[in-house]
């Protein structure tokens, strides 16, 4: 199983939100590049980077910082937040982004999602952000009437191979992840699931690994010291 340390960027700084609430922000002293280098030095090969300003504004805001991370670390970097156009996707991929995560536009413009998957294949993933069982969009600010698990069941039909599934009610709360929903998704979906939101212990990482989850995104639990990244990587590889 892959481990994706998370770097959420707002105002050029590393932050973590609780429950996706922009008013419940913790800001960390390290720069996004410093965080990326620290994760790399611990042995991480993958990064999950989100432009939170971009998610709210609907266009990239921290793209230069993200490009600096890619250039300086040479890691597999998947990026989301404010990616709503083909031009943005193309620019990010040309800058070295390994995978583009589409969220709001994937829900609002299905033909666009289909076209981008046809063009770029597994370089396109979608983010399904679930709040009370329904998809949330626009930086988690607006909840649709779309059932989040049903979207995950249907999305593989157009060639999407990776889904980042976030239970917003668990995100940033350090109260554990939703193992039950991930078990259902693994059993019923024909796509690779990347778990996001509330991963807090090594035991949860082991449980996600054993059920066949493709990857786990870890944020606040790393920054606050609840999880040691080196140990998390060992567990994910089945070495501990």
VENMO-V584516 format. One record per backbone hydrogen bond with DSSP energy under -0.5 kcal/mol. CO is the residue of the C=O (numbers start at 1). NH is the residue of the N-H. Records with the same first field share a line. If there is no record, write none. Layout:
# VENMO-V584516
CO = NH  NH
This chain:
# VENMO-V584516
2 = 4  216
3 = 5  46
4 = 218
5 = 48
7 = 9  50
8 = 15
9 = 52  53
10 = 13
13 = 10  15
14 = 28
15 = 8
16 = 26
17 = 19
18 = 21
20 = 22
21 = 18  24
23 = 25
24 = 18
26 = 16
30 = 14
31 = 35
32 = 36
33 = 37
34 = 38
35 = 39
36 = 40
37 = 41
38 = 42
39 = 44
40 = 43
45 = 76
46 = 5
47 = 49  78
48 = 7
49 = 80
50 = 9  52
51 = 55
52 = 56
53 = 57
54 = 58  59
62 = 66
63 = 67
64 = 68
65 = 69
66 = 70
67 = 71
68 = 72
69 = 73
70 = 74
75 = 77
76 = 47  78
77 = 98  99
78 = 49
79 = 101
80 = 51
82 = 84
85 = 89
86 = 90
87 = 91
88 = 92
89 = 93
90 = 94
91 = 95
92 = 97
93 = 96
99 = 79
100 = 102  125
101 = 81
102 = 127
103 = 107
104 = 108
105 = 109
109 = 113
110 = 114
111 = 115
112 = 116
113 = 117
114 = 118
115 = 119
116 = 120
117 = 121
120 = 123
121 = 124
123 = 100  125
124 = 161
125 = 102
126 = 128  164
127 = 129
128 = 130  166
129 = 131  136
130 = 168  169
131 = 134
133 = 148
134 = 131
135 = 144
137 = 141  142
138 = 141
142 = 137  144
146 = 135
147 = 151
148 = 152
149 = 153
150 = 154
151 = 155
154 = 157
155 = 158  160
156 = 159
161 = 192
162 = 126
163 = 165  194
164 = 128  166
165 = 196
166 = 130  168
167 = 170  171
170 = 173
171 = 19
177 = 179
178 = 182
179 = 183
180 = 184
181 = 185
182 = 186
183 = 187
184 = 188
185 = 189
192 = 163
193 = 195  214  215
194 = 165
195 = 217
196 = 167
198 = 176
201 = 205
202 = 206
203 = 207
204 = 208
205 = 209
206 = 210
207 = 211
208 = 212  213
209 = 212
214 = 2
215 = 195
216 = 4
217 = 197
218 = 6
219 = 222  223
220 = 224
221 = 226  227
222 = 225
227 = 229
228 = 232
229 = 233
230 = 234
231 = 235
232 = 236
233 = 237
234 = 239  240
235 = 238
